[in-house]
Amino acid sequence: MLDDLLDKIEVGGQPADLVTALAGPLPSIVISLMLGVPAEYHRDMEAFGAQKNDITAVPSVPAEAARQMGIIIDRILREREANPGDGEDLLSRLVIDQILPGHLSHQAAISMVSLLYLAGHETTTNQITLGIVTLLRNPDQLAKLKAQPESVARAVDEMLRFNSIVQYNSARVATADVEIGGHTVKKGEGVYALITAANHDPDVYSYPDCFNVERDASNHMAFSFGIHQCLGQSLARMELEVVFGTLFKRFPALSLAIPFEDLEFKNEQLVHGLRALPVRW
């Protein structure tokens, strides 16, 4: 899939926007194929996902986006319930193993699939673009990655640590009084764990605001911690390793087509990222 996208980028000419040409389509296609969402719904699902994550919109906008996503997933699930096939994708297996035997309701399945779809592409899309920018802004680190392509998994961990695209995890409630950083959190109080703060903790990482692909950052908190870790982290790592193990081999002279200061970041979304990433090669 990645090679096909890179072929289209090369044929399309310079400059190219890697958000719309690479980082957006790749995770969307992958999660759609894994779940079994037909191709005709991909563009709509991607658009509704962006609207659902827009924290500057009036509440009716993300609510309506969630409703429209639910309508599409409801339609697909009903088709699978009528003809589940042999379990060739996740939706088919969900129907066969959970819905038809009565372990999971149709409505609960809609909510579950909506979450999987959103989490399966929006996050990875932004991590790809921010990773590319970070490497281009740190040419010494990019040179190390090119010289040691076998270390791409370690470099991906550093990208995940350095660019914590999800700033905080879900709300927690303290089950007992606990002392954190000299502050007492009382039983019953609400807490947000700031992932970025953890990933840039100077007590854990030396020079935490420096990007270093040779650092062992495998203990980062980008996927959260404990039983609440991201369900799709193996998929995300695979996609990131494939992208960063391939992109700079294919386009070794890749560079920003506009000054870094002119890049527009998505500061209105729950997931941090770029609106566009114009590049030349």
C-alpha positions as CSV (number, residue, x, y, z in Angstrom):
1,M,0.0,0.0,0.0
2,L,2.8,2.4,0.9
3,D,4.6,1.7,-2.3
4,D,1.5,2.5,-4.3
5,L,1.0,5.8,-2.5
6,L,4.6,6.8,-3.0
7,D,4.3,5.9,-6.7
8,K,1.3,8.3,-7.0
9,I,3.2,11.0,-5.1
10,E,6.2,10.7,-7.5
11,V,3.9,10.8,-10.6
12,G,1.9,13.7,-9.2
13,G,4.9,16.0,-9.2
14,Q,6.4,18.5,-6.8
15,P,5.5,19.8,-4.3
16,A,3.3,17.2,-2.7
17,D,1.2,17.3,0.5
18,L,2.1,14.3,2.5
19,V,-1.0,14.7,4.7
20,T,-3.4,14.1,1.9
21,A,-1.1,11.9,-0.2
22,L,0.4,9.6,2.4
23,A,-0.2,10.1,6.1
24,G,-4.0,10.4,5.8
25,P,-4.7,7.6,3.3
26,L,-2.4,4.9,4.6
27,P,-3.8,4.4,8.1
28,S,-7.3,4.9,6.9
29,I,-7.0,2.3,4.2
30,V,-5.4,-0.2,6.6
31,I,-8.0,0.2,9.4
32,S,-10.8,0.1,6.8
33,L,-9.5,-3.2,5.3
34,M,-8.9,-4.7,8.7
35,L,-12.4,-3.9,9.9
36,G,-14.0,-4.6,6.6
37,V,-15.4,-1.1,5.9
38,P,-16.1,-0.9,2.1
39,A,-14.1,1.6,0.1
40,E,-17.0,3.8,-0.8
41,Y,-17.3,4.9,2.9
42,H,-13.6,5.7,3.5
43,R,-13.7,9.4,2.6
44,D,-16.8,10.1,4.6
45,M,-15.5,8.2,7.6
46,E,-12.3,10.2,7.5
47,A,-14.2,13.5,7.3
48,F,-16.6,12.5,10.2
49,G,-13.6,11.4,12.3
50,A,-12.0,14.9,11.9
51,Q,-15.2,16.6,12.8
52,K,-15.7,14.4,15.9
53,N,-12.3,15.4,17.2
54,D,-12.8,19.2,16.7
55,I,-12.8,20.7,20.1
56,T,-13.5,24.2,18.8
57,A,-16.8,23.3,17.1
58,V,-20.1,23.8,18.7
59,P,-21.2,20.5,20.4
60,S,-23.7,19.8,17.7
61,V,-21.0,19.3,15.1
62,P,-19.1,16.4,16.7
63,A,-22.4,14.9,17.8
64,E,-23.7,14.9,14.3
65,A,-20.4,13.5,13.0
66,A,-20.7,10.7,15.5
67,R,-24.3,10.0,14.5
68,Q,-23.4,9.9,10.8
69,M,-20.5,7.4,11.6
70,G,-23.0,5.3,13.5
71,I,-25.4,5.3,10.6
72,I,-22.6,4.0,8.2
73,I,-21.4,1.3,10.7
74,D,-25.0,0.3,11.5
75,R,-25.6,-0.3,7.8
76,I,-22.4,-2.4,7.4
77,L,-23.1,-4.4,10.5
78,R,-26.6,-5.2,9.4
79,E,-25.3,-6.5,6.1
80,R,-22.7,-8.7,7.9
81,E,-25.4,-10.0,10.4
82,A,-27.4,-11.1,7.3
83,N,-24.3,-12.6,5.6
84,P,-21.3,-12.8,8.0
85,G,-19.2,-14.8,5.6
86,D,-16.3,-16.8,7.0
87,G,-14.7,-14.1,9.3
88,E,-12.3,-12.6,6.8
89,D,-12.2,-9.3,8.6
90,L,-12.8,-7.9,12.1
91,L,-16.5,-6.9,11.6
92,S,-17.3,-10.4,10.3
93,R,-15.6,-12.0,13.3
94,L,-17.4,-9.6,15.6
95,V,-20.7,-10.6,14.2
96,I,-19.9,-14.4,14.2
97,D,-18.3,-14.5,17.6
98,Q,-20.1,-11.9,19.6
99,I,-23.3,-10.4,18.1
100,L,-25.0,-13.6,16.7
101,P,-24.4,-15.6,19.9
102,G,-25.9,-12.7,21.9
103,H,-22.7,-11.8,23.8
104,L,-22.7,-8.2,22.4
105,S,-25.6,-6.1,21.3
106,H,-25.8,-4.5,17.9
107,Q,-25.7,-1.0,19.4
108,A,-22.7,-1.7,21.6
109,A,-20.9,-3.1,18.5
110,I,-21.6,0.2,16.7
111,S,-19.9,2.2,19.5
112,M,-17.0,-0.2,19.7
113,V,-16.4,-0.1,15.9
114,S,-16.6,3.7,15.9
115,L,-13.9,3.9,18.5
116,L,-11.7,1.4,16.7
117,Y,-12.1,3.3,13.4
118,L,-11.3,6.7,14.9
119,A,-8.4,5.4,17.0
120,G,-7.1,3.4,14.0
121,H,-6.2,6.3,11.6
122,E,-6.4,9.8,13.0
123,T,-3.6,9.2,15.6
124,T,-1.2,7.4,13.2
125,T,-1.8,10.0,10.5
126,N,-0.6,12.8,12.8
127,Q,2.3,10.8,14.2
128,I,3.5,10.1,10.6
129,T,3.5,13.8,9.6
130,L,5.1,15.0,12.9
131,G,7.7,12.3,12.6
132,I,8.6,13.4,9.1
133,V,8.9,17.1,10.2
134,T,10.9,16.2,13.3
135,L,13.5,14.2,11.2
136,L,13.7,17.0,8.6
137,R,14.3,19.5,11.4
138,N,17.0,17.3,12.8
139,P,19.2,16.3,9.8
140,D,21.9,14.8,12.0
141,Q,19.3,12.4,13.5
142,L,17.9,11.7,10.0
143,A,21.4,10.8,8.9
144,K,21.8,8.3,11.7
145,L,18.5,6.7,10.8
146,K,19.6,6.4,7.2
147,A,22.9,4.9,8.3
148,Q,21.3,2.4,10.6
149,P,18.0,1.4,8.9
150,E,17.7,-1.6,11.3
151,S,17.2,0.8,14.2
152,V,13.9,2.2,12.8
153,A,11.9,0.6,15.7
154,R,14.0,2.5,18.2
155,A,13.6,5.7,16.2
156,V,9.8,5.2,16.1
157,D,9.8,4.9,19.9
158,E,11.7,8.2,20.2
159,M,9.1,9.8,17.8
160,L,6.3,8.6,19.9
161,R,8.0,10.0,23.0
162,F,9.0,13.3,21.5
163,N,5.7,14.0,19.7
164,S,3.0,12.9,22.1
165,I,0.1,13.6,19.8
166,V,-2.5,12.8,22.5
167,Q,-1.9,15.3,25.3
168,Y,-3.8,13.5,28.0
169,N,-5.6,10.2,28.6
170,S,-9.1,9.6,29.8
171,A,-10.1,11.0,33.2
172,R,-9.3,8.8,36.2
173,V,-10.8,8.9,39.7
174,A,-8.5,8.3,42.7
175,T,-9.6,5.2,44.6
176,A,-7.6,6.2,47.7
177,D,-5.6,9.2,49.0
178,V,-2.3,9.3,47.1
179,E,0.7,11.6,47.1
180,I,2.0,12.6,43.6
181,G,4.8,15.1,43.3
182,G,4.3,16.5,46.7
183,H,0.6,17.0,46.1
184,T,-2.2,15.0,47.8
185,V,-4.9,13.6,45.6
186,K,-7.8,12.7,47.7
187,K,-10.0,9.6,47.3
188,G,-12.8,10.4,44.8
189,E,-11.0,13.3,43.1
190,G,-10.7,13.4,39.4
191,V,-7.3,13.3,37.7
192,Y,-5.9,13.7,34.2
193,A,-2.6,12.2,33.5
194,L,-0.6,14.4,31.1
195,I,1.2,12.1,28.7
196,T,3.4,14.9,27.3
197,A,4.7,15.7,30.7
198,A,5.5,12.1,31.4
199,N,7.3,11.7,28.1
200,H,9.4,14.9,28.7
201,D,10.2,14.2,32.3
202,P,13.8,15.1,33.0
203,D,14.0,12.6,35.8
204,V,13.4,9.9,33.2
205,Y,15.0,11.2,30.0
206,S,18.2,13.2,29.8
207,Y,17.7,16.3,27.7
208,P,14.0,15.4,27.1
209,D,13.4,18.3,24.6
210,C,16.1,17.0,22.3
211,F,15.2,14.5,19.6
212,N,17.6,11.5,19.7
213,V,17.0,8.4,17.6
214,E,19.7,6.5,19.5
215,R,17.8,7.0,22.8
216,D,16.1,4.0,24.4
217,A,12.6,5.5,24.7
218,S,10.8,2.2,24.8
219,N,9.3,3.1,28.3
220,H,7.4,6.1,26.9
221,M,3.8,6.7,27.8
222,A,2.5,7.6,24.3
223,F,0.2,4.5,24.4
224,S,-0.7,5.1,28.1
225,F,0.1,2.5,30.8
226,G,-1.1,-0.7,32.4
227,I,-4.4,-2.2,31.5
228,H,-5.4,1.0,29.8
229,Q,-2.7,0.8,27.1
230,C,-3.7,1.5,23.5
231,L,-5.3,-1.6,21.9
232,G,-3.8,-0.8,18.5
233,Q,-0.3,0.0,19.5
234,S,1.2,-3.0,17.6
235,L,-0.6,-1.8,14.4
236,A,0.6,1.8,14.9
237,R,4.2,0.7,15.4
238,M,4.0,-1.5,12.3
239,E,2.7,1.3,10.1
240,L,5.2,3.8,11.5
241,E,8.1,1.4,11.0
242,V,7.1,0.7,7.4
243,V,6.7,4.4,6.6
244,F,10.0,5.5,8.2
245,G,11.9,2.4,6.9
246,T,10.8,3.2,3.3
247,L,10.1,6.9,2.8
248,F,13.7,8.3,3.0
249,K,15.0,5.4,0.9
250,R,12.6,6.3,-1.8
251,F,13.0,10.0,-1.5
252,P,16.5,10.5,0.1
253,A,16.5,14.3,-0.6
254,L,13.1,14.9,0.9
255,S,12.7,18.5,2.3
256,L,10.0,20.9,3.3
257,A,8.6,22.9,0.4
258,I,7.8,25.9,2.7
259,P,9.5,27.3,5.8
260,F,8.8,25.5,9.0
261,E,7.3,28.6,10.4
262,D,4.6,28.6,7.7
263,L,3.3,25.1,8.6
264,E,-0.2,25.1,10.1
265,F,-0.8,22.9,13.1
266,K,-4.1,21.5,14.1
267,N,-4.5,23.1,17.5
268,E,-8.3,22.7,17.6
269,Q,-8.3,18.9,17.7
270,L,-7.9,16.3,20.5
271,V,-5.1,14.8,18.4
272,H,-2.1,17.1,17.6
273,G,-0.9,17.2,14.1
274,L,-0.5,19.2,10.8
275,R,-3.1,20.4,8.4
276,A,-0.7,20.0,5.4
277,L,2.9,19.0,4.9
278,P,4.2,20.2,1.5
279,V,7.5,18.6,0.5
280,R,10.0,18.4,-2.4
281,W,12.4,15.6,-3.1
